[in-house]
Amino acid sequence: MTQPTDVAALLKGLRGVFRDHMKSTGRHVGHPPLVAAEALLWIAGGIDHGSDLADAMGMDRSTANRTIALLRGRTRWREGRSMPSPFGLVELRKHPHRRGFQISLTKDGEGLIAATFK
């Protein structure tokens, strides 16, 4: 398991376990860090469009967009409170071949991936 996409697939499986636990017990188990890590690995593995990321992660596009915003370092609102993001690991620019934006790693994101997957 030395490729980012392999680890992303493993994290997707872990998210499924959390989701099944939540459905069976009726208790919410938060997992945004797991989602963010999985998304970062998919992006490092070559996914560069939001809809492709949503498909790879098996989630709706709005959730994928919130995850991208989190990885970009954008502040989000939750239950009426501002939740600042500690990250700045991805950036967006106009996609050269498709409608919408292209997702790419920032220097910090590349450094994190390089340090993990030598």
Biopython code that builds the backbone (N, CA, C, O; Angstrom):
import numpy as np
from Bio.PDB.StructureBuilder import StructureBuilder

atoms = [
    (1, "MET", "N", (0.830, -1.173, 0.000)),
    (1, "MET", "CA", (0.000, 0.000, 0.000)),
    (1, "MET", "C", (0.882, 1.246, 0.000)),
    (1, "MET", "O", (1.019, 1.920, 1.020)),
    (2, "THR", "N", (1.470, 1.539, -1.144)),
    (2, "THR", "CA", (2.367, 2.686, -1.204)),
    (2, "THR", "C", (1.839, 3.811, -2.077)),
    (2, "THR", "O", (2.486, 4.852, -2.194)),
    (3, "GLN", "N", (0.696, 3.627, -2.683)),
    (3, "GLN", "CA", (0.120, 4.662, -3.535)),
    (3, "GLN", "C", (-0.991, 5.394, -2.790)),
    (3, "GLN", "O", (-1.745, 4.776, -2.039)),
    (4, "PRO", "N", (-1.096, 6.717, -2.994)),
    (4, "PRO", "CA", (-2.163, 7.468, -2.319)),
    (4, "PRO", "C", (-3.563, 6.928, -2.599)),
    (4, "PRO", "O", (-4.417, 6.939, -1.714)),
    (5, "THR", "N", (-3.803, 6.459, -3.817)),
    (5, "THR", "CA", (-5.146, 5.965, -4.137)),
    (5, "THR", "C", (-5.470, 4.676, -3.379)),
    (5, "THR", "O", (-6.633, 4.426, -3.060)),
    (6, "ASP", "N", (-4.452, 3.852, -3.086)),
    (6, "ASP", "CA", (-4.685, 2.639, -2.300)),
    (6, "ASP", "C", (-5.123, 2.991, -0.882)),
    (6, "ASP", "O", (-6.051, 2.394, -0.337)),
    (7, "VAL", "N", (-4.439, 3.967, -0.300)),
    (7, "VAL", "CA", (-4.795, 4.388, 1.052)),
    (7, "VAL", "C", (-6.159, 5.072, 1.047)),
    (7, "VAL", "O", (-6.934, 4.908, 1.988)),
    (8, "ALA", "N", (-6.461, 5.839, -0.003)),
    (8, "ALA", "CA", (-7.768, 6.486, -0.109)),
    (8, "ALA", "C", (-8.881, 5.451, -0.146)),
    (8, "ALA", "O", (-9.926, 5.640, 0.477)),
    (9, "ALA", "N", (-8.668, 4.366, -0.866)),
    (9, "ALA", "CA", (-9.672, 3.298, -0.916)),
    (9, "ALA", "C", (-9.854, 2.663, 0.465)),
    (9, "ALA", "O", (-10.971, 2.310, 0.843)),
    (10, "LEU", "N", (-8.766, 2.518, 1.211)),
    (10, "LEU", "CA", (-8.857, 1.986, 2.570)),
    (10, "LEU", "C", (-9.661, 2.930, 3.459)),
    (10, "LEU", "O", (-10.508, 2.485, 4.234)),
    (11, "LEU", "N", (-9.402, 4.222, 3.351)),
    (11, "LEU", "CA", (-10.147, 5.206, 4.147)),
    (11, "LEU", "C", (-11.623, 5.229, 3.777)),
    (11, "LEU", "O", (-12.479, 5.437, 4.636)),
    (12, "LYS", "N", (-11.919, 5.016, 2.506)),
    (12, "LYS", "CA", (-13.318, 4.949, 2.082)),
    (12, "LYS", "C", (-14.013, 3.778, 2.777)),
    (12, "LYS", "O", (-15.165, 3.896, 3.195)),
    (13, "GLY", "N", (-13.321, 2.659, 2.898)),
    (13, "GLY", "CA", (-13.868, 1.515, 3.617)),
    (13, "GLY", "C", (-14.099, 1.821, 5.091)),
    (13, "GLY", "O", (-15.109, 1.412, 5.665)),
    (14, "LEU", "N", (-13.158, 2.543, 5.705)),
    (14, "LEU", "CA", (-13.323, 2.931, 7.104)),
    (14, "LEU", "C", (-14.517, 3.860, 7.287)),
    (14, "LEU", "O", (-15.257, 3.743, 8.264)),
    (15, "ARG", "N", (-14.702, 4.783, 6.345)),
    (15, "ARG", "CA", (-15.877, 5.660, 6.408)),
    (15, "ARG", "C", (-17.153, 4.837, 6.353)),
    (15, "ARG", "O", (-18.128, 5.147, 7.038)),
    (16, "GLY", "N", (-17.147, 3.787, 5.538)),
    (16, "GLY", "CA", (-18.312, 2.910, 5.444)),
    (16, "GLY", "C", (-18.622, 2.233, 6.768)),
    (16, "GLY", "O", (-19.787, 2.072, 7.131)),
    (17, "VAL", "N", (-17.576, 1.835, 7.491)),
    (17, "VAL", "CA", (-17.767, 1.226, 8.812)),
    (17, "VAL", "C", (-18.396, 2.237, 9.765)),
    (17, "VAL", "O", (-19.329, 1.901, 10.495)),
    (18, "PHE", "N", (-17.886, 3.490, 9.767)),
    (18, "PHE", "CA", (-18.479, 4.530, 10.602)),
    (18, "PHE", "C", (-19.937, 4.755, 10.248)),
    (18, "PHE", "O", (-20.784, 4.876, 11.132)),
    (19, "ARG", "N", (-20.234, 4.811, 8.943)),
    (19, "ARG", "CA", (-21.604, 5.061, 8.483)),
    (19, "ARG", "C", (-22.527, 3.921, 8.921)),
    (19, "ARG", "O", (-23.642, 4.170, 9.380)),
    (20, "ASP", "N", (-22.070, 2.672, 8.781)),
    (20, "ASP", "CA", (-22.884, 1.532, 9.196)),
    (20, "ASP", "C", (-23.125, 1.547, 10.708)),
    (20, "ASP", "O", (-24.221, 1.231, 11.171)),
    (21, "HIS", "N", (-22.103, 1.912, 11.462)),
    (21, "HIS", "CA", (-22.249, 1.995, 12.916)),
    (21, "HIS", "C", (-23.292, 3.046, 13.278)),
    (21, "HIS", "O", (-24.124, 2.832, 14.160)),
    (22, "MET", "N", (-23.239, 4.186, 12.587)),
    (22, "MET", "CA", (-24.185, 5.263, 12.867)),
    (22, "MET", "C", (-25.607, 4.799, 12.561)),
    (22, "MET", "O", (-26.532, 5.080, 13.322)),
    (23, "LYS", "N", (-25.779, 4.094, 11.454)),
    (23, "LYS", "CA", (-27.123, 3.630, 11.091)),
    (23, "LYS", "C", (-27.640, 2.583, 12.066)),
    (23, "LYS", "O", (-28.829, 2.575, 12.385)),
    (24, "SER", "N", (-26.762, 1.693, 12.547)),
    (24, "SER", "CA", (-27.224, 0.619, 13.425)),
    (24, "SER", "C", (-27.486, 1.099, 14.845)),
    (24, "SER", "O", (-28.375, 0.574, 15.514)),
    (25, "THR", "N", (-26.733, 2.082, 15.317)),
    (25, "THR", "CA", (-26.911, 2.543, 16.697)),
    (25, "THR", "C", (-27.761, 3.798, 16.799)),
    (25, "THR", "O", (-28.266, 4.117, 17.875)),
    (26, "GLY", "N", (-27.923, 4.510, 15.698)),
    (26, "GLY", "CA", (-28.665, 5.762, 15.732)),
    (26, "GLY", "C", (-27.860, 6.910, 16.307)),
    (26, "GLY", "O", (-28.392, 8.003, 16.505)),
    (27, "ARG", "N", (-26.583, 6.678, 16.579)),
    (27, "ARG", "CA", (-25.719, 7.719, 17.126)),
    (27, "ARG", "C", (-24.799, 8.239, 16.040)),
    (27, "ARG", "O", (-24.258, 7.469, 15.246)),
    (28, "HIS", "N", (-24.626, 9.553, 16.010)),
    (28, "HIS", "CA", (-23.759, 10.173, 15.012)),
    (28, "HIS", "C", (-22.294, 9.994, 15.408)),
    (28, "HIS", "O", (-21.906, 10.277, 16.541)),
    (29, "VAL", "N", (-21.502, 9.527, 14.473)),
    (29, "VAL", "CA", (-20.060, 9.423, 14.670)),
    (29, "VAL", "C", (-19.421, 10.355, 13.653)),
    (29, "VAL", "O", (-19.454, 10.090, 12.451)),
    (30, "GLY", "N", (-18.841, 11.445, 14.135)),
    (30, "GLY", "CA", (-18.223, 12.416, 13.231)),
    (30, "GLY", "C", (-16.943, 11.865, 12.621)),
    (30, "GLY", "O", (-16.170, 11.183, 13.295)),
    (31, "HIS", "N", (-16.722, 12.161, 11.348)),
    (31, "HIS", "CA", (-15.505, 11.691, 10.690)),
    (31, "HIS", "C", (-14.967, 12.669, 9.653)),
    (31, "HIS", "O", (-14.403, 12.226, 8.653)),
    (32, "PRO", "N", (-15.117, 13.999, 9.846)),
    (32, "PRO", "CA", (-14.548, 14.933, 8.861)),
    (32, "PRO", "C", (-13.045, 14.774, 8.637)),
    (32, "PRO", "O", (-12.603, 14.898, 7.495)),
    (33, "PRO", "N", (-12.224, 14.503, 9.678)),
    (33, "PRO", "CA", (-10.797, 14.323, 9.391)),
    (33, "PRO", "C", (-10.531, 13.139, 8.464)),
    (33, "PRO", "O", (-9.636, 13.197, 7.620)),
    (34, "LEU", "N", (-11.295, 12.080, 8.617)),
    (34, "LEU", "CA", (-11.147, 10.911, 7.764)),
    (34, "LEU", "C", (-11.541, 11.245, 6.329)),
    (34, "LEU", "O", (-10.872, 10.817, 5.388)),
    (35, "VAL", "N", (-12.606, 11.996, 6.157)),
    (35, "VAL", "CA", (-13.055, 12.418, 4.830)),
    (35, "VAL", "C", (-12.012, 13.326, 4.188)),
    (35, "VAL", "O", (-11.697, 13.180, 3.007)),
    (36, "ALA", "N", (-11.476, 14.266, 4.971)),
    (36, "ALA", "CA", (-10.460, 15.184, 4.446)),
    (36, "ALA", "C", (-9.204, 14.432, 4.019)),
    (36, "ALA", "O", (-8.629, 14.728, 2.971)),
    (37, "ALA", "N", (-8.778, 13.470, 4.819)),
    (37, "ALA", "CA", (-7.589, 12.685, 4.465)),
    (37, "ALA", "C", (-7.833, 11.880, 3.196)),
    (37, "ALA", "O", (-6.970, 11.815, 2.321)),
    (38, "GLU", "N", (-8.999, 11.274, 3.098)),
    (38, "GLU", "CA", (-9.322, 10.497, 1.902)),
    (38, "GLU", "C", (-9.339, 11.389, 0.666)),
    (38, "GLU", "O", (-8.782, 11.025, -0.370)),
    (39, "ALA", "N", (-9.975, 12.554, 0.767)),
    (39, "ALA", "CA", (-10.043, 13.471, -0.372)),
    (39, "ALA", "C", (-8.655, 13.935, -0.786)),
    (39, "ALA", "O", (-8.351, 13.999, -1.977)),
    (40, "LEU", "N", (-7.814, 14.259, 0.183)),
    (40, "LEU", "CA", (-6.450, 14.698, -0.125)),
    (40, "LEU", "C", (-5.681, 13.611, -0.873)),
    (40, "LEU", "O", (-4.931, 13.905, -1.803)),
    (41, "LEU", "N", (-5.863, 12.381, -0.474)),
    (41, "LEU", "CA", (-5.169, 11.276, -1.135)),
    (41, "LEU", "C", (-5.694, 11.033, -2.547)),
    (41, "LEU", "O", (-4.916, 10.718, -3.447)),
    (42, "TRP", "N", (-7.006, 11.176, -2.752)),
    (42, "TRP", "CA", (-7.549, 11.035, -4.107)),
    (42, "TRP", "C", (-6.996, 12.130, -5.009)),
    (42, "TRP", "O", (-6.656, 11.875, -6.164)),
    (43, "ILE", "N", (-6.906, 13.353, -4.482)),
    (43, "ILE", "CA", (-6.364, 14.465, -5.267)),
    (43, "ILE", "C", (-4.892, 14.219, -5.579)),
    (43, "ILE", "O", (-4.444, 14.455, -6.701)),
    (44, "ALA", "N", (-4.149, 13.750, -4.599)),
    (44, "ALA", "CA", (-2.728, 13.424, -4.822)),
    (44, "ALA", "C", (-2.580, 12.290, -5.832)),
    (44, "ALA", "O", (-1.579, 12.214, -6.544)),
    (45, "GLY", "N", (-3.568, 11.422, -5.893)),
    (45, "GLY", "CA", (-3.534, 10.297, -6.819)),
    (45, "GLY", "C", (-3.935, 10.660, -8.242)),
    (45, "GLY", "O", (-3.895, 9.806, -9.128)),
    (46, "GLY", "N", (-4.323, 11.920, -8.478)),
    (46, "GLY", "CA", (-4.592, 12.345, -9.842)),
    (46, "GLY", "C", (-5.994, 12.857, -10.123)),
    (46, "GLY", "O", (-6.248, 13.345, -11.224)),
    (47, "ILE", "N", (-6.904, 12.766, -9.180)),
    (47, "ILE", "CA", (-8.247, 13.301, -9.414)),
    (47, "ILE", "C", (-8.167, 14.815, -9.322)),
    (47, "ILE", "O", (-7.667, 15.353, -8.335)),
    (48, "ASP", "N", (-8.659, 15.508, -10.352)),
    (48, "ASP", "CA", (-8.507, 16.958, -10.384)),
    (48, "ASP", "C", (-9.807, 17.723, -10.620)),
    (48, "ASP", "O", (-9.773, 18.911, -10.939)),
    (49, "HIS", "N", (-10.942, 17.063, -10.469)),
    (49, "HIS", "CA", (-12.224, 17.732, -10.684)),
    (49, "HIS", "C", (-13.181, 17.317, -9.569)),
    (49, "HIS", "O", (-13.176, 16.164, -9.139)),
    (50, "GLY", "N", (-14.003, 18.260, -9.102)),
    (50, "GLY", "CA", (-14.898, 18.007, -7.979)),
    (50, "GLY", "C", (-15.873, 16.870, -8.202)),
    (50, "GLY", "O", (-16.115, 16.076, -7.293)),
    (51, "SER", "N", (-16.436, 16.778, -9.401)),
    (51, "SER", "CA", (-17.395, 15.695, -9.649)),
    (51, "SER", "C", (-16.700, 14.336, -9.677)),
    (51, "SER", "O", (-17.276, 13.338, -9.244)),
    (52, "ASP", "N", (-15.468, 14.289, -10.181)),
    (52, "ASP", "CA", (-14.711, 13.034, -10.152)),
    (52, "ASP", "C", (-14.378, 12.634, -8.723)),
    (52, "ASP", "O", (-14.407, 11.452, -8.378)),
    (53, "LEU", "N", (-14.061, 13.624, -7.896)),
    (53, "LEU", "CA", (-13.769, 13.349, -6.487)),
    (53, "LEU", "C", (-15.013, 12.805, -5.784)),
    (53, "LEU", "O", (-14.926, 11.849, -5.013)),
    (54, "ALA", "N", (-16.162, 13.413, -6.049)),
    (54, "ALA", "CA", (-17.416, 12.935, -5.450)),
    (54, "ALA", "C", (-17.696, 11.495, -5.866)),
    (54, "ALA", "O", (-18.093, 10.676, -5.037)),
    (55, "ASP", "N", (-17.493, 11.184, -7.134)),
    (55, "ASP", "CA", (-17.721, 9.818, -7.616)),
    (55, "ASP", "C", (-16.756, 8.836, -6.970)),
    (55, "ASP", "O", (-17.161, 7.750, -6.555)),
    (56, "ALA", "N", (-15.476, 9.209, -6.881)),
    (56, "ALA", "CA", (-14.473, 8.312, -6.297)),
    (56, "ALA", "C", (-14.746, 8.052, -4.820)),
    (56, "ALA", "O", (-14.507, 6.952, -4.323)),
    (57, "MET", "N", (-15.248, 9.067, -4.123)),
    (57, "MET", "CA", (-15.503, 8.928, -2.695)),
    (57, "MET", "C", (-16.891, 8.386, -2.391)),
    (57, "MET", "O", (-17.189, 8.053, -1.245)),
    (58, "GLY", "N", (-17.746, 8.295, -3.411)),
    (58, "GLY", "CA", (-19.086, 7.766, -3.197)),
    (58, "GLY", "C", (-19.969, 8.695, -2.395)),
    (58, "GLY", "O", (-20.747, 8.245, -1.554)),
    (59, "MET", "N", (-19.855, 9.988, -2.648)),
    (59, "MET", "CA", (-20.660, 10.965, -1.920)),
    (59, "MET", "C", (-21.275, 11.944, -2.898)),
    (59, "MET", "O", (-20.899, 11.983, -4.070)),
    (60, "ASP", "N", (-22.223, 12.736, -2.418)),
    (60, "ASP", "CA", (-22.843, 13.720, -3.299)),
    (60, "ASP", "C", (-21.879, 14.887, -3.516)),
    (60, "ASP", "O", (-20.928, 15.073, -2.757)),
    (61, "ARG", "N", (-22.140, 15.657, -4.550)),
    (61, "ARG", "CA", (-21.215, 16.726, -4.945)),
    (61, "ARG", "C", (-21.140, 17.844, -3.913)),
    (61, "ARG", "O", (-20.082, 18.448, -3.736)),
    (62, "SER", "N", (-22.237, 18.126, -3.235)),
    (62, "SER", "CA", (-22.195, 19.211, -2.239)),
    (62, "SER", "C", (-21.280, 18.842, -1.067)),
    (62, "SER", "O", (-20.569, 19.700, -0.543)),
    (63, "THR", "N", (-21.294, 17.586, -0.659)),
    (63, "THR", "CA", (-20.397, 17.145, 0.409)),
    (63, "THR", "C", (-18.948, 17.192, -0.064)),
    (63, "THR", "O", (-18.060, 17.588, 0.690)),
    (64, "ALA", "N", (-18.710, 16.791, -1.303)),
    (64, "ALA", "CA", (-17.353, 16.867, -1.853)),
    (64, "ALA", "C", (-16.882, 18.317, -1.919)),
    (64, "ALA", "O", (-15.718, 18.602, -1.635)),
    (65, "ASN", "N", (-17.772, 19.233, -2.290)),
    (65, "ASN", "CA", (-17.401, 20.649, -2.343)),
    (65, "ASN", "C", (-17.089, 21.208, -0.960)),
    (65, "ASN", "O", (-16.183, 22.030, -0.816)),
    (66, "ARG", "N", (-17.826, 20.774, 0.057)),
    (66, "ARG", "CA", (-17.516, 21.214, 1.426)),
    (66, "ARG", "C", (-16.166, 20.670, 1.875)),
    (66, "ARG", "O", (-15.422, 21.353, 2.578)),
    (67, "THR", "N", (-15.852, 19.454, 1.475)),
    (67, "THR", "CA", (-14.564, 18.862, 1.817)),
    (67, "THR", "C", (-13.425, 19.608, 1.120)),
    (67, "THR", "O", (-12.375, 19.848, 1.717)),
    (68, "ILE", "N", (-13.637, 19.971, -0.139)),
    (68, "ILE", "CA", (-12.630, 20.748, -0.870)),
    (68, "ILE", "C", (-12.436, 22.107, -0.191)),
    (68, "ILE", "O", (-11.306, 22.573, -0.044)),
    (69, "ALA", "N", (-13.529, 22.736, 0.220)),
    (69, "ALA", "CA", (-13.429, 24.027, 0.911)),
    (69, "ALA", "C", (-12.629, 23.890, 2.207)),
    (69, "ALA", "O", (-11.833, 24.765, 2.546)),
    (70, "LEU", "N", (-12.844, 22.796, 2.923)),
    (70, "LEU", "CA", (-12.090, 22.535, 4.143)),
    (70, "LEU", "C", (-10.605, 22.396, 3.839)),
    (70, "LEU", "O", (-9.773, 22.968, 4.543)),
    (71, "LEU", "N", (-10.264, 21.640, 2.795)),
    (71, "LEU", "CA", (-8.861, 21.445, 2.428)),
    (71, "LEU", "C", (-8.224, 22.718, 1.882)),
    (71, "LEU", "O", (-7.007, 22.884, 1.959)),
    (72, "ARG", "N", (-9.033, 23.615, 1.333)),
    (72, "ARG", "CA", (-8.523, 24.893, 0.834)),
    (72, "ARG", "C", (-8.219, 25.856, 1.968)),
    (72, "ARG", "O", (-7.476, 26.819, 1.776)),
    (73, "GLY", "N", (-8.778, 25.614, 3.144)),
    (73, "GLY", "CA", (-8.566, 26.517, 4.259)),
    (73, "GLY", "C", (-9.670, 27.537, 4.411)),
    (73, "GLY", "O", (-9.487, 28.554, 5.080)),
    (74, "ARG", "N", (-10.808, 27.284, 3.807)),
    (74, "ARG", "CA", (-11.932, 28.221, 3.887)),
    (74, "ARG", "C", (-12.720, 27.986, 5.160)),
    (74, "ARG", "O", (-12.860, 26.853, 5.620)),
    (75, "THR", "N", (-13.225, 29.055, 5.716)),
    (75, "THR", "CA", (-14.071, 28.980, 6.900)),
    (75, "THR", "C", (-15.443, 28.481, 6.483)),
    (75, "THR", "O", (-15.945, 28.861, 5.425)),
    (76, "ARG", "N", (-16.057, 27.634, 7.303)),
    (76, "ARG", "CA", (-17.390, 27.139, 6.999)),
    (76, "ARG", "C", (-18.289, 27.396, 8.204)),
    (76, "ARG", "O", (-17.811, 27.652, 9.309)),
    (77, "TRP", "N", (-19.600, 27.325, 7.971)),
    (77, "TRP", "CA", (-20.574, 27.535, 9.032)),
    (77, "TRP", "C", (-21.170, 26.207, 9.433)),
    (77, "TRP", "O", (-21.527, 25.393, 8.580)),
    (78, "ARG", "N", (-21.280, 25.984, 10.745)),
    (78, "ARG", "CA", (-21.914, 24.775, 11.239)),
    (78, "ARG", "C", (-22.702, 25.136, 12.492)),
    (78, "ARG", "O", (-22.152, 25.659, 13.462)),
    (79, "GLU", "N", (-23.974, 24.855, 12.454)),
    (79, "GLU", "CA", (-24.878, 25.113, 13.573)),
    (79, "GLU", "C", (-24.766, 26.560, 14.057)),
    (79, "GLU", "O", (-24.753, 26.829, 15.258)),
    (80, "GLY", "N", (-24.685, 27.490, 13.092)),
    (80, "GLY", "CA", (-24.663, 28.902, 13.419)),
    (80, "GLY", "C", (-23.330, 29.441, 13.904)),
    (80, "GLY", "O", (-23.243, 30.602, 14.304)),
    (81, "ARG", "N", (-22.291, 28.617, 13.874)),
    (81, "ARG", "CA", (-20.977, 29.062, 14.327)),
    (81, "ARG", "C", (-19.967, 28.960, 13.198)),
    (81, "ARG", "O", (-20.056, 28.076, 12.347)),
    (82, "SER", "N", (-19.018, 29.860, 13.200)),
    (82, "SER", "CA", (-17.952, 29.847, 12.210)),
    (82, "SER", "C", (-16.919, 28.800, 12.610)),
    (82, "SER", "O", (-16.439, 28.791, 13.744)),
    (83, "MET", "N", (-16.581, 27.919, 11.670)),
    (83, "MET", "CA", (-15.602, 26.865, 11.929)),
    (83, "MET", "C", (-14.404, 27.094, 11.004)),
    (83, "MET", "O", (-14.456, 26.724, 9.831)),
    (84, "PRO", "N", (-13.323, 27.701, 11.517)),
    (84, "PRO", "CA", (-12.174, 27.940, 10.649)),
    (84, "PRO", "C", (-11.469, 26.625, 10.315)),
    (84, "PRO", "O", (-11.438, 25.702, 11.130)),
    (85, "SER", "N", (-10.921, 26.554, 9.143)),
    (85, "SER", "CA", (-10.205, 25.367, 8.705)),
    (85, "SER", "C", (-8.715, 25.555, 8.956)),
    (85, "SER", "O", (-8.164, 26.607, 8.632)),
    (86, "PRO", "N", (-8.061, 24.559, 9.525)),
    (86, "PRO", "CA", (-6.626, 24.681, 9.772)),
    (86, "PRO", "C", (-5.774, 24.344, 8.548)),
    (86, "PRO", "O", (-4.546, 24.407, 8.612)),
    (87, "PHE", "N", (-6.410, 23.991, 7.446)),
    (87, "PHE", "CA", (-5.680, 23.500, 6.291)),
    (87, "PHE", "C", (-5.496, 24.561, 5.218)),
    (87, "PHE", "O", (-6.169, 25.592, 5.241)),
    (88, "GLY", "N", (-4.620, 24.325, 4.308)),
    (88, "GLY", "CA", (-4.408, 25.085, 3.088)),
    (88, "GLY", "C", (-3.669, 24.166, 2.144)),
    (88, "GLY", "O", (-2.615, 24.514, 1.611)),
    (89, "LEU", "N", (-4.237, 22.978, 1.940)),
    (89, "LEU", "CA", (-3.518, 21.910, 1.255)),
    (89, "LEU", "C", (-3.852, 21.770, -0.224)),
    (89, "LEU", "O", (-3.092, 21.148, -0.966)),
    (90, "VAL", "N", (-4.968, 22.333, -0.667)),
    (90, "VAL", "CA", (-5.324, 22.285, -2.087)),
    (90, "VAL", "C", (-5.691, 23.686, -2.563)),
    (90, "VAL", "O", (-6.015, 24.567, -1.768)),
    (91, "GLU", "N", (-5.632, 23.866, -3.865)),
    (91, "GLU", "CA", (-6.022, 25.133, -4.476)),
    (91, "GLU", "C", (-6.851, 24.840, -5.718)),
    (91, "GLU", "O", (-6.792, 23.748, -6.282)),
    (92, "LEU", "N", (-7.624, 25.839, -6.131)),
    (92, "LEU", "CA", (-8.470, 25.697, -7.308)),
    (92, "LEU", "C", (-8.041, 26.700, -8.371)),
    (92, "LEU", "O", (-7.604, 27.810, -8.064)),
    (93, "ARG", "N", (-8.176, 26.286, -9.619)),
    (93, "ARG", "CA", (-8.002, 27.191, -10.755)),
    (93, "ARG", "C", (-8.917, 26.698, -11.866)),
    (93, "ARG", "O", (-9.411, 25.572, -11.810)),
    (94, "LYS", "N", (-9.143, 27.524, -12.864)),
    (94, "LYS", "CA", (-10.021, 27.135, -13.957)),
    (94, "LYS", "C", (-9.456, 25.889, -14.634)),
    (94, "LYS", "O", (-8.269, 25.825, -14.957)),
    (95, "HIS", "N", (-10.332, 24.895, -14.844)),
    (95, "HIS", "CA", (-9.894, 23.651, -15.462)),
    (95, "HIS", "C", (-9.641, 23.884, -16.949)),
    (95, "HIS", "O", (-10.480, 24.482, -17.623)),
    (96, "PRO", "N", (-8.493, 23.420, -17.481)),
    (96, "PRO", "CA", (-8.179, 23.688, -18.886)),
    (96, "PRO", "C", (-9.020, 22.898, -19.890)),
    (96, "PRO", "O", (-9.150, 23.316, -21.040)),
    (97, "HIS", "N", (-9.597, 21.756, -19.471)),
    (97, "HIS", "CA", (-10.296, 20.888, -20.424)),
    (97, "HIS", "C", (-11.758, 20.640, -20.093)),
    (97, "HIS", "O", (-12.501, 20.123, -20.927)),
    (98, "ARG", "N", (-12.178, 20.999, -18.899)),
    (98, "ARG", "CA", (-13.547, 20.732, -18.468)),
    (98, "ARG", "C", (-14.155, 21.978, -17.873)),
    (98, "ARG", "O", (-13.454, 22.915, -17.492)),
    (99, "ARG", "N", (-15.458, 21.974, -17.799)),
    (99, "ARG", "CA", (-16.172, 23.071, -17.155)),
    (99, "ARG", "C", (-15.947, 22.970, -15.648)),
    (99, "ARG", "O", (-15.999, 21.877, -15.084)),
    (100, "GLY", "N", (-15.700, 24.089, -15.008)),
    (100, "GLY", "CA", (-15.492, 24.085, -13.565)),
    (100, "GLY", "C", (-14.035, 24.318, -13.210)),
    (100, "GLY", "O", (-13.266, 24.876, -13.993)),
    (101, "PHE", "N", (-13.675, 23.882, -12.023)),
    (101, "PHE", "CA", (-12.349, 24.152, -11.496)),
    (101, "PHE", "C", (-11.493, 22.896, -11.426)),
    (101, "PHE", "O", (-11.991, 21.781, -11.270)),
    (102, "GLN", "N", (-10.203, 23.114, -11.546)),
    (102, "GLN", "CA", (-9.232, 22.039, -11.403)),
    (102, "GLN", "C", (-8.674, 22.105, -9.985)),
    (102, "GLN", "O", (-8.314, 23.180, -9.505)),
    (103, "ILE", "N", (-8.604, 20.975, -9.329)),
    (103, "ILE", "CA", (-8.086, 20.894, -7.966)),
    (103, "ILE", "C", (-6.634, 20.445, -8.055)),
    (103, "ILE", "O", (-6.312, 19.510, -8.788)),
    (104, "SER", "N", (-5.766, 21.108, -7.314)),
    (104, "SER", "CA", (-4.366, 20.686, -7.264)),
    (104, "SER", "C", (-3.838, 20.911, -5.851)),
    (104, "SER", "O", (-4.407, 21.676, -5.073)),
    (105, "LEU", "N", (-2.752, 20.237, -5.542)),
    (105, "LEU", "CA", (-2.129, 20.374, -4.231)),
    (105, "LEU", "C", (-1.316, 21.663, -4.168)),
    (105, "LEU", "O", (-0.708, 22.067, -5.159)),
    (106, "THR", "N", (-1.305, 22.302, -3.011)),
    (106, "THR", "CA", (-0.419, 23.429, -2.774)),
    (106, "THR", "C", (0.962, 22.879, -2.411)),
    (106, "THR", "O", (1.145, 21.664, -2.329)),
    (107, "LYS", "N", (1.908, 23.748, -2.199)),
    (107, "LYS", "CA", (3.254, 23.304, -1.782)),
    (107, "LYS", "C", (3.181, 22.564, -0.452)),
    (107, "LYS", "O", (3.881, 21.570, -0.257)),
    (108, "ASP", "N", (2.333, 23.045, 0.474)),
    (108, "ASP", "CA", (2.168, 22.357, 1.758)),
    (108, "ASP", "C", (1.563, 20.972, 1.566)),
    (108, "ASP", "O", (1.978, 20.011, 2.216)),
    (109, "GLY", "N", (0.584, 20.872, 0.674)),
    (109, "GLY", "CA", (-0.038, 19.578, 0.396)),
    (109, "GLY", "C", (0.946, 18.613, -0.246)),
    (109, "GLY", "O", (0.995, 17.436, 0.113)),
    (110, "GLU", "N", (1.731, 19.113, -1.198)),
    (110, "GLU", "CA", (2.745, 18.268, -1.835)),
    (110, "GLU", "C", (3.773, 17.796, -0.822)),
    (110, "GLU", "O", (4.208, 16.645, -0.855)),
    (111, "GLY", "N", (4.162, 18.694, 0.082)),
    (111, "GLY", "CA", (5.129, 18.319, 1.118)),
    (111, "GLY", "C", (4.601, 17.244, 2.045)),
    (111, "GLY", "O", (5.328, 16.325, 2.424)),
    (112, "LEU", "N", (3.328, 17.363, 2.411)),
    (112, "LEU", "CA", (2.709, 16.370, 3.284)),
    (112, "LEU", "C", (2.654, 15.008, 2.596)),
    (112, "LEU", "O", (2.987, 13.990, 3.204)),
    (113, "ILE", "N", (2.242, 14.987, 1.354)),
    (113, "ILE", "CA", (2.165, 13.724, 0.608)),
    (113, "ILE", "C", (3.564, 13.148, 0.404)),
    (113, "ILE", "O", (3.770, 11.947, 0.579)),
    (114, "ALA", "N", (4.524, 13.992, 0.037)),
    (114, "ALA", "CA", (5.905, 13.526, -0.195)),
    (114, "ALA", "C", (6.518, 12.945, 1.070)),
    (114, "ALA", "O", (7.251, 11.958, 1.010)),
    (115, "ALA", "N", (6.220, 13.552, 2.214)),
    (115, "ALA", "CA", (6.748, 13.047, 3.468)),
    (115, "ALA", "C", (6.124, 11.700, 3.851)),
    (115, "ALA", "O", (6.761, 10.878, 4.509)),
    (116, "THR", "N", (4.890, 11.487, 3.438)),
    (116, "THR", "CA", (4.187, 10.257, 3.774)),
    (116, "THR", "C", (4.512, 9.124, 2.803)),
    (116, "THR", "O", (4.664, 7.976, 3.221)),
    (117, "PHE", "N", (4.619, 9.435, 1.521)),
    (117, "PHE", "CA", (4.847, 8.426, 0.486)),
    (117, "PHE", "C", (6.198, 8.654, -0.159)),
    (117, "PHE", "O", (6.285, 9.240, -1.238)),
    (118, "LYS", "N", (7.237, 8.201, 0.485)),
    (118, "LYS", "CA", (8.596, 8.378, -0.053)),
    (118, "LYS", "C", (8.927, 7.301, -1.059)),
    (118, "LYS", "O", (10.026, 7.292, -1.614)),
]
sb = StructureBuilder()
sb.init_structure("model")
sb.init_model(0)
sb.init_chain("A")
sb.init_seg("    ")
for serial, (resi, resn, name, xyz) in enumerate(atoms, 1):
    if name == "N":
        sb.init_residue(resn, " ", resi, " ")
    sb.init_atom(name, np.array(xyz, "f"), 0.0, 1.0, " ", f" {name:<3s}", serial, name[0])
structure = sb.get_structure()
